[in-house]
């Protein structure tokens, strides 16, 4: 009798387990939830977990098309769905016997917004550090065509397959907590393109660039030590690869248009290394996503008084400028005119986001008439005791908006730089000094902190630069 009873219990238990497996609820990666934005006119991957060896059906409301796959032995599955031109809202039904519905989905343009604290800085500001115009920006921020996703901070020596975060509507209480640079970037795109914009904020204040690079990329750098994968307590967020593993890798494959990047302040002591690190990061992320050379636009760090007497962050800004011509489909914005001497987080984030958007509108969306690049030093020639400088990206010349040019210096054979007289001419910039009879080199705004005073006619500042390699 007991044996018969145990047999009945075993059958009931097996039935319960089987029933639970058949009707197990679909579990999605955190990047897939209500209010999300999918990249338009693409094959967008959707993935998650189900019971093992189970048929998973996905139906998209914009075309009523049904997609099916079988989950693997560990329950994982992935399906690519075709998206139309921008629009919405739509919904997606996902079923393995029980249906999960994702609602209020938009189709549009998706951008990853990443970096350290100047990207992380929310519109509400940091402690005692405000964002210019924040109250007005937040008050008028409700916009059904913009969606916001912030990845929670995490680090790992191993690659993770999920993170924490959720898609939020664009309304004051959410915008106040969201990256000011990313929001102004997305808002500008939305105003011009008139289509939905999805912004994914992956940022962490104070971090160097090395933890943002994956293991495959970091192995190409002989001066960076790949971390040993062993149990570690109190894992530092500065350890190479650990932020990529925990915050980037879980969303690799989510279809995106491109990336904006604002980072570098934590690497200013090693500009020559950063000149190698930034291209490696760009190539590493592009290889991970495997969707070609997607747009990658970044911000040159702002002038700031680092109070390091034997170091000059202008050398770091210089390598950032040099990187901008090393890879296809990348670009840099200068903010030499809007730094803050005593605050490493300059409050004018609106212009930063807008300048990134202007680059994207011109280079990624091919909108004509938007002159989105700062003039860049091209060449020099000697005319008696003067040096004449010429510039690229300045078809209509240069301007100081009526103010004097105070950031030029000039040097001769002794390599000592003296303040120079500089004026705008039809050829470019004429530089001279009564203290240098035979000039050899010019530097512009080549200090930790300056207020840039040379611009293109598009209002974008010329980056700090030098003509020497001393």
C-alpha positions as MATLAB code, in Angstrom:
seq = 'XXXXXXXXXXXXXXXXXXXXXXXXXXXXXXXXXXXXXXXXXXXXXXXXXXXXXXXXXXXXXXXXXXXXXXXXXXXXXXXXXXXXXXXXXXXXXXXXXXXXXXXXXXXXXXXXXXXXXXXXXXXXXXXXXXXXXXXXXXXXXXXXXXXXXXXXXXXXXXXXXXXXXXXXXXXXXXXXXXXXXXXXXXXXXXXXXXXXXXXXXXXXXXXXXXXXXXXXXXXXXXXXXXXXXXXXXXXXXXXXXXXXXXXXXXXXXXXXXXXXXXXXXXXXXXXXXXXXXXXXXXXXXXXXXXXXXXXXXXXXXXXXXXXXXXXXXXXXXXXXXXXXXXXXXXXXXXXXXXXXXXXXXXXXXXXXXXXXXXXXXXXXXXXXXXXXXXXXXXXXXXXXXXXXXXXXXXXXXXXXXXXXXXXXXXXXXXXXXXXXXXXXXXXXXXXXXXXXXXXXXXXXXXXXXXXXXXXXXXXXXXXXXXXXXX';
ca = [
       0.000    0.000    0.000;
       2.813    2.393    0.917;
       4.642    1.568   -2.310;
       1.475    2.237   -4.315;
       0.955    5.545   -2.493;
       4.574    6.616   -3.188;
       4.093    5.739   -6.853;
       0.977    7.949   -7.050;
       2.818   10.834   -5.351;
       5.713   10.504   -7.816;
       3.314   10.604  -10.771;
       1.562   13.694   -9.373;
       4.904   15.401   -8.760;
       6.053   14.580  -12.305;
       2.822   15.986  -13.691;
       3.263   19.186  -11.707;
       6.840   19.605  -12.948;
       5.813   18.825  -16.545;
       2.893   21.248  -16.357;
       5.187   23.966  -14.946;
       7.689   23.420  -17.736;
       5.036   23.524  -20.432;
       3.555   26.735  -19.095;
       6.735   28.325  -17.734;
       6.692   32.055  -18.085;
       9.007   33.536  -20.692;
      11.865   35.484  -19.142;
      13.443   38.256  -21.213;
      16.695   40.110  -20.929;
      16.099   43.405  -19.078;
      16.598   45.443  -22.242;
      13.284   44.068  -23.530;
      10.295   45.508  -21.735;
       7.345   47.844  -22.142;
       8.130   51.274  -23.642;
      11.281   50.125  -25.434;
      12.496   51.461  -28.777;
      13.631   49.126  -31.559;
      15.888   50.259  -34.375;
      13.917   50.994  -37.532;
      14.310   49.043  -40.786;
      16.520   46.385  -39.194;
      16.695   42.763  -38.169;
      16.339   43.221  -34.422;
      17.311   40.361  -32.127;
      15.069   39.519  -29.166;
      16.267   36.942  -26.664;
      15.472   35.391  -23.328;
      14.834   32.154  -21.432;
      12.094   29.529  -21.570;
      11.784   25.868  -20.673;
      14.344   23.711  -22.431;
      13.562   22.429  -25.924;
      10.374   24.477  -26.047;
       8.846   26.208  -29.038;
       8.815   29.986  -28.626;
       6.515   32.074  -30.827;
       6.848   35.816  -31.371;
       4.222   37.950  -33.106;
       4.841   41.608  -33.987;
       1.819   43.870  -34.256;
       3.225   46.164  -36.959;
       3.009   43.407  -39.570;
       1.255   40.546  -37.711;
       4.181   38.334  -38.656;
       4.887   35.239  -36.557;
       8.439   34.073  -35.787;
       9.276   30.749  -34.124;
      12.292   29.043  -32.610;
      13.128   26.199  -30.222;
      14.843   26.983  -26.945;
      18.177   25.333  -26.236;
      18.937   22.781  -23.515;
      19.584   25.619  -21.075;
      16.337   27.344  -22.077;
      17.999   30.177  -23.982;
      16.544   31.390  -27.266;
      16.984   34.242  -29.737;
      14.843   35.449  -32.631;
      15.393   38.261  -35.124;
      12.352   40.281  -36.137;
      12.061   42.700  -39.038;
      11.193   46.283  -38.118;
       9.473   48.841  -40.364;
      10.138   52.556  -40.751;
       9.830   54.644  -37.610;
       6.452   54.659  -35.917;
       4.332   53.155  -33.159;
       3.211   52.447  -30.573;
       3.167   48.703  -31.213;
       3.198   45.525  -29.163;
       4.987   42.176  -29.293;
       3.486   38.887  -28.097;
       5.929   36.190  -26.970;
       4.635   32.748  -26.051;
       5.880   29.298  -25.063;
       2.372   28.215  -24.053;
       1.764   31.260  -21.907;
       1.814   34.677  -23.595;
       3.906   37.630  -22.512;
       2.973   40.944  -24.146;
       5.344   43.889  -24.495;
       3.357   47.100  -24.883;
       3.875   50.680  -26.040;
       6.865   49.842  -28.240;
       8.243   52.448  -30.622;
      10.271   51.936  -33.772;
      12.919   54.602  -34.346;
      16.602   55.344  -33.748;
      18.497   53.752  -30.849;
      21.718   55.239  -29.451;
      24.007   54.002  -26.676;
      25.271   56.871  -24.494;
      28.334   55.908  -22.478;
      31.298   57.201  -20.489;
      32.174   58.474  -17.043;
      30.662   61.177  -14.829;
      30.157   63.884  -17.454;
      27.937   61.453  -19.354;
      26.373   60.112  -16.170;
      25.563   63.581  -14.753;
      21.757   63.824  -14.596;
      19.719   66.880  -15.439;
      19.020   67.453  -11.755;
      22.805   67.887  -11.303;
      25.302   66.545   -8.788;
      25.742   67.783   -5.215;
      26.444   71.539   -5.423;
      27.023   71.164   -9.182;
      24.109   72.355  -11.329;
      23.120   71.914  -14.961;
      22.396   75.189  -16.738;
      18.702   75.584  -17.585;
      17.785   72.316  -15.862;
      14.471   73.468  -14.402;
      13.108   74.634  -17.745;
      14.452   71.575  -19.567;
      12.853   69.199  -17.085;
       9.553   71.099  -16.934;
       9.049   70.910  -20.720;
      10.459   67.402  -21.162;
       7.312   65.312  -21.633;
       7.676   63.705  -25.039;
       5.939   60.491  -26.162;
       8.581   59.953  -28.878;
      11.628   59.670  -26.581;
      12.333   56.720  -24.291;
      15.069   56.428  -21.645;
      16.965   53.399  -20.345;
      19.678   53.560  -17.666;
      21.809   50.489  -16.949;
      22.455   49.994  -13.236;
      26.141   49.973  -12.224;
      27.773   46.575  -11.947;
      31.140   44.948  -12.579;
      32.231   41.378  -13.189;
      35.333   39.380  -14.122;
      33.087   37.090  -16.162;
      30.819   38.138  -19.015;
      27.230   38.427  -17.795;
      24.127   37.879  -19.930;
      21.817   40.327  -18.159;
      21.752   43.556  -16.177;
      19.242   45.683  -14.283;
      17.375   48.548  -15.886;
      14.062   49.478  -17.448;
      12.733   51.604  -20.297;
      11.115   54.773  -18.942;
       8.833   57.321  -20.528;
      10.203   60.768  -21.270;
       8.537   62.833  -18.569;
       9.881   65.190  -15.899;
      10.448   62.748  -13.041;
      12.429   60.400  -15.316;
      14.276   63.082  -17.266;
      15.530   64.698  -14.049;
      17.361   61.447  -13.234;
      18.673   60.846  -16.759;
      21.978   61.841  -18.362;
      21.838   65.529  -19.330;
      24.161   65.057  -22.314;
      22.269   62.019  -23.593;
      18.870   63.661  -23.163;
      19.868   66.824  -25.066;
      21.411   64.672  -27.788;
      18.211   62.661  -28.176;
      15.951   65.690  -27.944;
      17.823   67.408  -30.780;
      17.596   64.315  -32.981;
      13.880   64.037  -32.272;
      13.218   67.696  -33.053;
      14.987   67.465  -36.402;
      14.102   63.941  -37.551;
      10.543   63.865  -36.110;
      10.853   60.174  -35.256;
      11.120   58.172  -32.002;
      14.473   58.104  -30.246;
      15.668   55.468  -27.764;
      18.537   56.421  -25.438;
      20.459   53.756  -23.484;
      22.641   55.319  -20.789;
      25.596   53.132  -19.724;
      27.900   55.344  -17.648;
      29.918   55.269  -14.436;
      31.589   58.281  -12.873;
      35.335   58.210  -12.257;
      36.036   55.169  -14.417;
      39.020   54.805  -16.693;
      38.555   53.518  -20.230;
      40.175   50.107  -19.609;
      37.196   48.523  -17.768;
      34.953   49.465  -20.704;
      36.945   47.333  -23.172;
      36.197   43.621  -23.588;
      38.772   40.894  -23.080;
      39.290   40.331  -26.810;
      40.120   43.991  -27.341;
      42.231   44.457  -24.222;
      44.513   41.570  -25.209;
      45.782   43.728  -28.076;
      47.365   46.160  -25.599;
      50.677   45.019  -24.119;
      50.591   47.720  -21.423;
      47.252   46.547  -19.951;
      47.120   43.428  -17.803;
      44.159   41.148  -18.467;
      42.587   40.310  -15.093;
      42.871   36.839  -13.636;
      39.440   35.209  -13.419;
      39.398   34.127   -9.802;
      36.989   34.912   -6.973;
      37.569   38.518   -5.938;
      36.006   40.426   -3.084;
      35.513   44.177   -3.442;
      36.157   44.106   -7.179;
      37.388   47.498   -8.376;
      35.420   49.154  -11.169;
      38.815   50.212  -12.589;
      39.830   46.621  -13.365;
      40.146   46.090  -17.124;
      37.101   44.487  -18.820;
      34.821   44.383  -15.745;
      32.346   47.086  -16.813;
      32.184   45.736  -20.346;
      31.424   42.295  -18.921;
      28.633   43.455  -16.625;
      27.076   46.500  -18.304;
      27.860   46.304  -22.027;
      27.990   42.616  -22.887;
      24.391   41.912  -21.737;
      23.038   44.226  -24.428;
      25.450   43.331  -27.219;
      23.222   42.332  -30.114;
      20.465   44.803  -29.298;
      20.200   46.645  -32.600;
      21.523   50.200  -32.369;
      22.233   53.111  -34.660;
      25.424   54.184  -32.908;
      27.272   55.303  -29.777;
      28.087   58.631  -28.150;
      30.990   58.629  -25.671;
      32.103   61.164  -23.049;
      35.051   59.877  -21.033;
      38.712   60.575  -20.467;
      39.181   62.710  -17.374;
      40.375   59.642  -15.435;
      43.002   58.855  -18.092;
      44.520   62.328  -18.472;
      47.836   61.315  -16.900;
      48.578   58.896  -19.764;
      47.660   60.521  -23.094;
      49.939   58.331  -25.221;
      48.239   55.212  -23.871;
      44.770   56.692  -24.435;
      45.676   57.316  -28.067;
      45.821   53.516  -28.390;
      43.019   52.688  -25.959;
      40.192   54.681  -27.541;
      40.528   53.135  -31.035;
      40.733   49.686  -29.408;
      37.483   50.341  -27.516;
      35.720   51.478  -30.690;
      36.888   48.441  -32.656;
      36.115   46.102  -29.741;
      32.516   47.312  -29.459;
      32.037   47.190  -33.223;
      33.372   43.624  -33.320;
      31.098   42.633  -30.426;
      27.944   44.010  -32.083;
      28.969   42.686  -35.503;
      26.832   45.177  -37.427;
      29.645   46.993  -39.208;
      31.328   50.300  -38.424;
      28.418   51.940  -36.645;
      28.753   55.687  -35.849;
      30.864   56.515  -32.804;
      30.971   60.172  -31.728;
      32.808   61.387  -28.664;
      33.435   64.514  -26.613;
      36.876   66.022  -26.158;
      37.331   66.648  -22.431;
      36.650   70.192  -21.274;
      39.372   72.567  -20.037;
      39.786   72.271  -16.273;
      42.466   73.156  -13.730;
      43.787   69.748  -12.692;
      46.327   71.411  -10.370;
      49.163   69.164  -11.549;
      52.155   71.499  -12.114;
      54.191   69.090  -14.254;
      51.301   67.848  -16.379;
      49.128   69.534  -18.981;
      45.799   68.047  -20.033;
      46.106   69.809  -23.396;
      48.302   66.876  -24.448;
      45.324   64.613  -23.693;
      42.960   66.787  -25.730;
      45.547   66.595  -28.507;
      45.457   62.787  -28.688;
      41.657   62.830  -28.618;
      41.769   65.087  -31.669;
      44.288   62.810  -33.387;
      42.090   59.737  -32.861;
      39.217   61.439  -34.699;
      40.895   60.746  -38.061;
      42.103   57.188  -37.385;
      38.934   55.143  -37.958;
      35.946   55.305  -40.303;
      32.627   56.739  -39.179;
      33.821   58.468  -36.013;
      33.874   62.113  -34.953;
      34.803   64.376  -32.049;
      33.170   67.505  -30.674;
      35.228   70.211  -29.015;
      33.888   72.015  -25.952;
      36.946   74.235  -25.463;
      34.678   77.240  -24.914;
      32.478   75.853  -22.129;
      34.798   74.403  -19.486;
      34.873   75.420  -15.833;
      38.192   76.094  -14.083;
      37.122   74.780  -10.695;
      34.515   72.138  -11.591;
      35.332   69.062  -13.641;
      31.634   68.763  -14.579;
      30.915   71.900  -16.632;
      27.252   72.915  -16.271;
      26.519   73.581  -19.942;
      25.470   70.095  -20.986;
      22.871   71.321  -23.474;
      25.513   72.468  -25.952;
      27.475   69.232  -25.515;
      24.458   67.094  -26.370;
      23.484   69.353  -29.253;
      26.978   69.302  -30.768;
      26.989   65.516  -30.693;
      23.571   65.543  -32.351;
      24.768   67.931  -35.066;
      27.548   65.457  -35.912;
      25.039   62.609  -36.074;
      22.562   64.577  -38.169;
      25.252   65.493  -40.672;
      27.325   62.312  -40.804;
      24.834   59.563  -39.903;
      21.599   60.998  -41.287;
      23.162   62.858  -44.221;
      21.312   66.100  -43.601;
      22.782   68.731  -45.881;
      23.489   72.254  -44.725;
      24.518   71.284  -41.173;
      28.159   72.292  -40.718;
      28.800   70.074  -37.714;
      32.590   70.039  -37.417;
      34.957   72.458  -35.727;
      37.752   73.971  -37.815;
      40.965   71.939  -37.455;
      44.534   73.197  -37.830;
      45.921   72.169  -41.244;
      49.267   73.821  -41.999;
      51.540   76.809  -41.399;
      53.859   78.956  -43.455;
      56.460   81.550  -42.526;
      56.232   85.126  -43.779;
      59.201   87.053  -42.367;
      58.573   87.169  -38.586;
      54.961   86.017  -38.886;
      53.434   82.555  -39.008;
      50.272   82.044  -41.070;
      48.053   79.145  -39.990;
      45.447   77.519  -42.220;
      42.499   75.317  -41.222;
      40.278   72.561  -42.554;
      36.477   72.653  -42.069;
      36.459   76.445  -42.317;
      35.070   77.207  -45.795;
      33.968   80.702  -44.777;
      36.907   81.397  -42.528;
      37.145   81.919  -38.786;
      35.803   84.294  -36.169;
      36.368   85.391  -32.581;
      32.916   86.986  -32.421;
      34.459   90.425  -31.995;
      36.775   89.541  -29.119;
      40.564   89.504  -29.037;
      42.491   86.278  -29.613;
      44.341   85.733  -26.340;
      45.256   82.032  -26.416;
      48.058   81.963  -28.996;
      51.721   81.491  -28.121;
      54.780   81.483  -30.351;
      58.321   80.118  -29.972;
      61.643   80.186  -31.730;
      64.694   77.963  -31.640;
      64.960   78.102  -27.830;
      61.527   76.377  -27.613;
      60.299   78.986  -25.154;
      56.729   80.072  -25.807;
      55.665   83.693  -25.463;
      52.192   85.247  -25.655;
      51.518   86.135  -29.281;
      49.559   88.673  -31.235;
      47.031   86.871  -33.408;
      44.594   88.149  -35.996;
      42.145   86.629  -38.431;
      43.022   87.124  -42.111;
      41.632   85.886  -45.390;
      44.224   83.078  -45.305;
      43.649   81.978  -41.737;
      45.376   83.199  -38.577;
      48.472   85.437  -38.527;
      50.598   85.007  -35.403;
      53.641   87.003  -34.294;
      55.499   88.359  -31.271;
      58.077   91.104  -30.859;
      59.898   88.702  -28.523;
      60.412   86.048  -31.224;
      62.271   87.328  -34.288;
      62.508   83.937  -36.024;
      59.431   81.914  -35.057;
      59.283   78.145  -35.485;
      56.140   76.992  -33.724;
      52.699   78.069  -32.523;
      50.443   76.752  -29.795;
      46.793   77.621  -29.288;
      44.961   77.196  -25.974;
      47.523   74.603  -24.949;
      46.892   74.730  -21.200;
      44.846   72.841  -18.607;
      42.223   75.542  -18.391;
      41.399   78.083  -21.081;
      38.286   79.665  -22.542;
      38.445   79.033  -26.268;
      38.151   82.209  -28.333;
      38.546   80.945  -31.921;
      35.555   79.539  -33.782;
      34.257   78.521  -37.152;
      31.375   80.530  -38.551;
      29.144   77.678  -37.400;
      29.921   78.724  -33.812;
      31.922   75.578  -33.027;
      35.234   76.109  -31.207;
      38.641   75.218  -32.592;
      40.346   72.556  -30.467;
      43.569   73.366  -28.667;
      46.501   72.452  -30.922;
      50.225   72.883  -31.473;
      52.420   72.911  -34.550;
      55.466   71.466  -32.743;
      56.267   68.009  -31.368;
      58.479   69.237  -28.531;
];
